[in-house]
Amino acid sequence: MKNLGYIALIAGFSFTANALPTCPNLAWLEAKFTKPDMPNTEYRNRLNKLITWLPAFHMVHDEISAEGQALTVTAKFDYGAVAHKDLEYETVKFYIRSEQDTQWRFLADAVTNRDGKASVSLPALQAGQYRIYAGVPADNSGAEGYVTVVQAGTQAVLFDIDGTLTESDAEQIGDYTGIDRADEKEGAYSLVRRYLDLGYQPVYLTARVYWYAKGTRDWLNWMGLPQGFLRTSLSNETSLFRTAEYKTAEINRLQSQGLDIVRAYGNAKTDAEAFIRAGLGASNSFTIGTDAGHYGTTPIEVNHYFQHIQTQVDDYPAAQCE
């Protein structure tokens, strides 16, 4: 059952026309919270007990939504690094935490479908950052994700991950297995941090498939980079064969919610194609590595960001937010 009192609390506000959009709250994005206390319950589907000894690869699909618009948040629950066995027809719990909350608040119970997915509906929320926790009370496992509610014109900078923030595409395997950390592309931390300090909303858009979300979040935390919006693909087929189409569609969807993506960084031909096809513009679309400059994007000629930061970012204006 939904916590209707809390839904009313977070939805019961009047929208005001601010002169500028709200800036992302970096301190809150970087804060570490313990997971909510879930009641200890029995399995709804007793067969699920046979798979929950495997490592969990649960994830919450981050969402960016326009202020004043209801939305749905979906979580995916599966176990096993190889088999990825979905948690079918099992009770899960959703919790929410806003920037003003001092603790997690219960939202709703849900039951996973045959794909291990469960969803919760949220009303129109006030602009700001929200965390969602989706958990399995029968084994106390779960995952955390983000909902970012934006006002029209909220400015953001988009980053691919593999080969863009990391040294190469192949290093994602280490993040996934947990046996190694992907090496940072030289200057990548400084690049992202500079835009964050200028007040831009971070957007991480990767073709890594959804079960890499856990390792990707761990890598961002290890790097000391706050999250806020991480989007992974929903299938291997998309990641391998429809990457440009997937990224173009995701950028278009973010723009439709009022996000103004002022700059984007990638390394692959598919990144370049997506940036240009989504209308970000050649001068705002930067590519690094062997395919730098593809599809008319602006090339970063060397395999690091230090010179680029000095010439292209240090004098870049702060985000128009308050």
C-alpha positions as CSV (number, residue, x, y, z in Angstrom):
1,M,0.0,0.0,0.0
2,K,1.3,3.5,-0.8
3,N,2.2,5.9,1.9
4,L,-0.5,8.4,0.9
5,G,0.4,10.9,3.5
6,Y,3.9,11.2,2.2
7,I,2.7,11.3,-1.4
8,A,0.5,14.3,-0.4
9,L,3.3,16.0,1.4
10,I,5.8,15.9,-1.6
11,A,3.1,16.6,-4.2
12,G,1.2,19.2,-2.4
13,F,2.9,22.4,-3.5
14,S,2.2,25.1,-5.9
15,F,4.6,25.7,-8.8
16,T,6.2,29.1,-8.9
17,A,7.9,30.7,-11.9
18,N,11.5,31.1,-10.7
19,A,13.8,33.4,-12.5
20,L,16.3,30.6,-12.9
21,P,16.2,26.8,-12.5
22,T,17.4,25.2,-9.3
23,C,21.0,24.2,-9.2
24,P,21.9,20.6,-8.4
25,N,22.7,20.2,-4.7
26,L,26.2,18.7,-4.8
27,A,26.6,18.2,-1.1
28,W,23.4,16.1,-1.1
29,L,24.4,14.1,-4.2
30,E,27.7,13.3,-2.6
31,A,26.3,12.3,0.8
32,K,26.3,8.6,1.7
33,F,23.1,7.2,3.3
34,T,22.6,3.8,4.9
35,K,19.8,1.8,3.3
36,P,16.3,1.9,4.9
37,D,15.3,-0.7,7.5
38,M,13.0,-3.2,5.8
39,P,10.8,-5.7,7.7
40,N,12.0,-9.3,7.6
41,T,9.4,-11.2,5.6
42,E,9.1,-14.6,4.0
43,Y,9.4,-15.1,0.2
44,R,6.2,-14.7,-1.7
45,N,7.6,-17.1,-4.3
46,R,9.4,-19.8,-2.4
47,L,11.4,-20.9,-5.5
48,N,13.2,-17.5,-5.3
49,K,15.1,-18.7,-2.2
50,L,17.1,-21.0,-4.5
51,I,18.7,-18.1,-6.4
52,T,19.3,-15.5,-3.7
53,W,22.5,-17.0,-2.5
54,L,24.0,-15.7,-5.7
55,P,25.4,-12.1,-5.8
56,A,22.7,-9.5,-6.4
57,F,22.8,-7.3,-9.5
58,H,19.7,-5.2,-8.7
59,M,19.4,-1.7,-10.2
60,V,17.1,1.3,-10.3
61,H,16.6,3.1,-13.6
62,D,17.4,6.7,-12.9
63,E,14.8,9.2,-14.2
64,I,14.9,12.9,-15.1
65,S,11.4,14.4,-15.1
66,A,10.0,17.9,-15.7
67,E,8.6,19.6,-12.6
68,G,4.8,19.2,-12.5
69,Q,4.8,15.9,-14.3
70,A,4.0,12.5,-12.8
71,L,6.5,9.7,-13.4
72,T,7.1,6.0,-13.0
73,V,10.3,4.5,-11.6
74,T,11.3,1.0,-12.5
75,A,13.7,-1.3,-10.7
76,K,15.2,-4.5,-12.0
77,F,16.1,-7.4,-9.7
78,D,18.4,-10.3,-10.7
79,Y,21.1,-12.6,-9.2
80,G,24.2,-14.2,-10.5
81,A,27.1,-12.7,-12.5
82,V,26.7,-15.2,-15.3
83,A,23.2,-16.4,-15.4
84,H,21.5,-13.2,-14.3
85,K,18.4,-15.0,-13.0
86,D,15.5,-12.7,-12.7
87,L,13.7,-12.4,-9.4
88,E,10.2,-13.4,-10.5
89,Y,6.9,-12.6,-8.8
90,E,8.4,-11.5,-5.6
91,T,7.4,-8.7,-3.2
92,V,9.7,-5.7,-3.2
93,K,9.5,-2.4,-1.4
94,F,10.2,1.2,-2.6
95,Y,11.4,4.0,-0.5
96,I,12.1,7.7,-1.3
97,R,14.4,10.3,0.2
98,S,14.3,14.0,-0.7
99,E,16.9,16.7,0.0
100,Q,14.8,17.8,2.9
101,D,14.3,14.3,4.5
102,T,16.3,13.1,7.4
103,Q,15.3,9.5,6.7
104,W,14.0,7.2,4.1
105,R,10.2,7.2,3.7
106,F,8.2,4.2,2.5
107,L,6.4,4.6,-0.8
108,A,4.9,1.3,-1.9
109,D,5.0,-2.4,-2.1
110,A,5.2,-4.0,-5.6
111,V,5.5,-7.4,-7.1
112,T,8.2,-8.2,-9.7
113,N,7.1,-9.6,-13.1
114,R,8.7,-12.5,-15.1
115,D,11.6,-10.2,-16.1
116,G,12.4,-9.3,-12.5
117,K,11.0,-5.7,-12.9
118,A,8.8,-3.8,-10.6
119,S,7.6,-0.2,-10.8
120,V,6.3,2.6,-8.6
121,S,4.3,5.7,-9.7
122,L,5.2,9.1,-8.3
123,P,3.1,12.2,-8.5
124,A,4.4,15.6,-9.8
125,L,7.3,16.5,-7.6
126,Q,9.0,19.8,-6.8
127,A,12.3,20.5,-8.5
128,G,15.3,18.9,-6.9
129,Q,17.1,15.5,-6.4
130,Y,15.4,12.4,-4.9
131,R,16.8,9.0,-4.1
132,I,14.9,5.9,-4.6
133,Y,15.7,2.6,-2.8
134,A,14.2,-0.6,-4.1
135,G,14.6,-3.6,-1.8
136,V,13.8,-7.3,-1.4
137,P,12.6,-7.7,2.2
138,A,13.0,-11.5,2.1
139,D,16.8,-11.3,1.8
140,N,17.5,-7.6,2.7
141,S,19.1,-6.9,-0.7
142,G,18.4,-3.8,-2.8
143,A,19.6,-1.0,-4.9
144,E,19.6,2.8,-4.9
145,G,18.9,5.1,-7.8
146,Y,18.1,8.8,-8.5
147,V,15.1,10.8,-9.6
148,T,16.0,14.3,-10.8
149,V,13.1,16.8,-11.2
150,V,14.1,19.7,-13.3
151,Q,12.6,23.1,-14.3
152,A,12.7,24.1,-18.0
153,G,16.1,25.2,-19.1
154,T,18.1,23.3,-16.5
155,Q,21.6,23.1,-17.9
156,A,23.5,19.9,-18.0
157,V,26.7,18.4,-19.3
158,L,26.6,14.8,-20.6
159,F,29.4,12.2,-20.3
160,D,29.9,8.8,-21.9
161,I,31.9,6.5,-19.6
162,D,33.9,3.8,-21.4
163,G,36.8,5.3,-23.3
164,T,35.7,8.8,-22.3
165,L,36.0,8.9,-18.6
166,T,37.8,5.6,-18.5
167,E,41.0,4.8,-20.4
168,S,39.4,2.2,-22.7
169,D,36.1,0.5,-23.5
170,A,37.4,-2.9,-22.4
171,E,37.9,-1.9,-18.8
172,Q,34.2,-2.2,-18.0
173,I,34.7,-5.9,-17.3
174,G,36.8,-5.1,-14.2
175,D,34.1,-2.9,-12.8
176,Y,31.5,-5.5,-13.5
177,T,33.3,-8.4,-11.8
178,G,34.6,-6.2,-9.0
179,I,38.1,-7.6,-9.4
180,D,39.6,-4.4,-10.7
181,R,38.9,-0.7,-11.2
182,A,38.8,0.9,-14.7
183,D,41.7,3.4,-15.1
184,E,40.6,7.0,-15.3
185,K,41.3,8.9,-18.6
186,E,43.8,11.5,-17.5
187,G,42.0,14.6,-16.4
188,A,38.6,13.0,-16.5
189,Y,37.9,13.7,-12.8
190,S,39.0,17.3,-13.2
191,L,36.8,17.7,-16.3
192,V,33.6,16.5,-14.6
193,R,34.4,18.3,-11.3
194,R,34.9,21.6,-13.1
195,Y,31.4,21.4,-14.7
196,L,29.9,20.4,-11.4
197,D,31.5,23.3,-9.6
198,L,30.0,25.6,-12.3
199,G,26.5,24.3,-11.4
200,Y,25.8,22.0,-14.3
201,Q,23.6,18.9,-13.8
202,P,25.7,15.7,-14.5
203,V,24.4,13.2,-17.0
204,Y,26.1,9.9,-17.5
205,L,24.9,8.1,-20.6
206,T,26.5,4.8,-21.3
207,A,25.9,1.8,-23.6
208,R,26.8,-0.5,-20.8
209,V,24.0,-3.0,-20.3
210,Y,21.8,-2.6,-17.2
211,W,23.6,-5.3,-15.1
212,Y,26.7,-3.1,-15.3
213,A,24.9,-0.4,-13.4
214,K,26.0,-1.7,-10.0
215,G,29.7,-1.7,-10.9
216,T,29.4,1.7,-12.7
217,R,27.9,3.3,-9.6
218,D,30.7,1.8,-7.6
219,W,33.3,3.2,-10.1
220,L,31.8,6.7,-9.9
221,N,31.8,6.6,-6.1
222,W,35.4,5.4,-6.2
223,M,36.3,8.3,-8.5
224,G,34.7,10.7,-6.1
225,L,32.1,11.8,-8.6
226,P,28.5,12.5,-7.5
227,Q,25.8,10.7,-9.5
228,G,22.4,12.1,-10.2
229,F,21.5,10.5,-13.5
230,L,23.1,7.3,-14.8
231,R,21.5,5.6,-17.8
232,T,22.5,2.2,-19.0
233,S,20.9,0.3,-21.9
234,L,18.2,-2.3,-21.4
235,S,19.7,-5.1,-23.6
236,N,22.9,-6.5,-25.1
237,E,21.4,-6.1,-28.5
238,T,21.0,-2.4,-27.9
239,S,24.5,-2.0,-26.5
240,L,26.1,-3.9,-29.4
241,F,24.0,-3.0,-32.5
242,R,21.8,0.0,-31.8
243,T,24.1,2.2,-29.7
244,A,23.7,5.5,-31.7
245,E,19.9,5.1,-32.0
246,Y,19.7,4.3,-28.2
247,K,21.8,7.4,-27.2
248,T,20.0,9.7,-29.7
249,A,16.6,8.6,-28.2
250,E,17.8,9.1,-24.7
251,I,19.2,12.6,-25.4
252,N,15.9,13.5,-27.1
253,R,13.9,12.2,-24.1
254,L,16.0,14.2,-21.7
255,Q,15.6,17.3,-23.8
256,S,11.8,16.8,-23.9
257,Q,11.8,17.0,-20.1
258,G,13.3,20.5,-20.2
259,L,17.0,19.6,-19.8
260,D,19.3,21.8,-21.8
261,I,22.4,19.7,-22.6
262,V,25.0,22.4,-23.3
263,R,28.0,20.1,-23.8
264,A,28.6,16.4,-24.4
265,Y,31.7,14.2,-24.2
266,G,32.3,10.8,-25.9
267,N,34.9,8.7,-27.7
268,A,33.1,6.4,-30.1
269,K,31.6,7.0,-33.5
270,T,28.2,6.2,-32.1
271,D,28.6,8.9,-29.5
272,A,29.5,11.4,-32.2
273,E,26.5,10.4,-34.3
274,A,24.1,10.6,-31.4
275,F,25.3,14.0,-30.3
276,I,24.9,15.5,-33.8
277,R,21.6,13.8,-34.6
278,A,20.2,14.9,-31.3
279,G,21.0,18.5,-32.2
280,L,23.6,19.3,-29.6
281,G,25.8,21.0,-32.2
282,A,29.3,20.3,-33.4
283,S,31.0,23.0,-31.2
284,N,29.3,21.6,-28.1
285,S,30.0,17.9,-28.9
286,F,33.5,16.8,-28.0
287,T,35.1,13.5,-28.8
288,I,38.5,12.0,-27.7
289,G,40.5,9.0,-28.8
290,T,41.0,7.4,-32.2
291,D,37.6,8.6,-33.5
292,A,38.0,12.2,-32.3
293,G,36.2,14.5,-34.6
294,H,33.9,11.9,-36.2
295,Y,30.6,13.1,-37.6
296,G,31.7,16.7,-37.4
297,T,32.2,16.8,-33.6
298,T,35.0,18.9,-32.0
299,P,38.1,16.7,-31.6
300,I,40.2,16.6,-28.4
301,E,43.5,15.9,-30.2
302,V,45.4,14.4,-27.2
303,N,44.5,11.5,-25.0
304,H,43.9,13.5,-21.9
305,Y,41.8,16.5,-20.8
306,F,44.2,18.8,-19.1
307,Q,44.8,21.0,-22.1
308,H,41.1,21.0,-23.0
309,I,40.2,22.1,-19.5
310,Q,42.6,25.0,-19.7
311,T,41.5,26.2,-23.1
312,Q,37.8,25.2,-23.2
313,V,36.5,24.8,-19.7
314,D,38.2,27.1,-17.3
315,D,36.6,30.2,-18.9
316,Y,33.3,28.5,-19.6
317,P,30.4,30.4,-18.0
318,A,28.7,29.1,-14.9
319,A,25.3,27.4,-15.3
320,Q,22.3,29.7,-15.3
321,C,20.7,28.4,-12.0
322,E,20.2,29.4,-8.4
